[in-house]
């Protein structure tokens, strides 16, 4: 793994995070999801934990955690690693950082996410199990897998 470190997102990271997103289209994200991500980065992201992963000063990954206290759950949101850094442990580092954050919140008992068929196996290695699949749920050829991990 690179000498990656994580820190909280700030609005100045917006373009770098969009570049990470763009590097993963169309295999991991559908192009039509970009407008949702832009909206998220502009407003929603500042209301919940969102991390960026850096190698030196370069942002190479990002991902968030949306806590839904009333349901004792947290949702992994918009997690991604720049395409050229896939397979180097950055995704594992980012996922673990978000899961550690979820475990540090006493009321969180489960973590949920939705992902594609291309990354469901990655999350299974952390103990996530599938709760449903929607063929072409994101775009033609890009299925949506809903997954859950019980923490307690």
N, C-alpha and C positions, 0 to 999 in steps of 0.2 A: 504494500500500500504506500501511497505517496505520503508526504508529511502534511496531511490534511488536518484542518482544524475547523470547528464549527463556531458560529456566532449568530446572534439575532439579526434578522433581515432589517435593513433600513431602506427608505424610499430611493436612495441613490443606487441601490442594487437592481433596480427594476430592469434596465436594459440588459444587464448581464444574465439575469434570470430568464428573460425572454430569449436570449441567445441559447441558453441551455435547453429551453423548451424546443426552439426551432431545430436544434441538432437532433431531436428525437422524433421529428415528423418525417414520414408518415408511419413509421414502424411501431412506435410506442404511443404516439398521440395523433389524433386526427386534426387536420388543419383547422377545421371548424371549432375546435376547442380553444384555439388561441384567444378569441375574443373573451371567453369566460375567464381565461387565465389573466389577461390584461386587466379585466375588471377586478379580479381577486387581488392582484398586486397593487392596484390603486387604492383600494379601500378596505376590503375585508381582512387582508393580511395584517394590518396594523392592530386588529382587535384580538388576535390570538397568536400563540407561538408559531413563528415561521423561521426556520434556520437556513443559513447559507453555509456551504462547505467551500473552503478555500484551500488552494495549494499555492502557498505564498500569498500574493495579492489577487490571484485569479480565482473568480468564482467558478467552481466546477460542478456544483450540485446545490439543490435546495429542496426543502420539504417542510410541511407543517403538521400541526396537531390541533385539532378542533375538539375541545372538551365540551361534552354535553352532560353536565352534572346531573340534570334531572333524570337522565337515563343511565347514570353510572358508567358512561362509556366515553371513549375518545375516538376520533376519526383521523386516520392518516390522510393528509390532503396534499395534492400537487407535489409529490415526491419525484425527483428526477436527477439524473447525473448526465453531464455533457457526454455525448456519444463517444468521443474519442477517449474517455476515461472509463468506459464500461470494462468490466473484468479486472479492475485494479483494486477492488475492495472499498471503493468510495461509497457505493450503494449500501453495502453492509454497514459501514461506519454511520451513514446517515440514518438508516433504519434503526440501528441500535440506539443512536442518540435520541430519536423520537420515542422509542419504546421505553428507554430509561426515564425520559421526561414523563411519560404516561404513568409509569410505576411510581413516580414520586408524588403523584396526586392521589391522596387517600381514597377519594370516592370513586376513582376509575377502576372498574372491575373487568371491563372488556375493551378491546381495541378493534375497530372495524376499518375496512378499506374497500375500495373497488379498484380493479386493475384489469389489464388485458391478459389474454392467454400467453403473451410473451413473457410476463413477469410473475404470473401466479406461482410458478415453481420456486422462484426466489423467495417469496413470502412464506411458502410452505416450510422452508428451512428454518423459519423463526417460530413455527408452530401454528401459523394461521391455517384454518380449514375453510373450505368453500361452503357458502350458504346458498349459492345460486349462480346461474350463468345466463346471460342474455346474448344469444348469437347476434352479431352485428350491433351490439349495444352502444358502441361509440361511433362506428362508421362501418360500411361494408368491409368485411374481412377482419374487423377489429372488435372482438367479443368483449363483453363486460363480465368480469368475475367479481362477485361480492364475497368477502372473506371476513372471518372473525378470529380473534385470539382472546382466550379467557386468561386473565391475569390472576384472579383469585378464586 
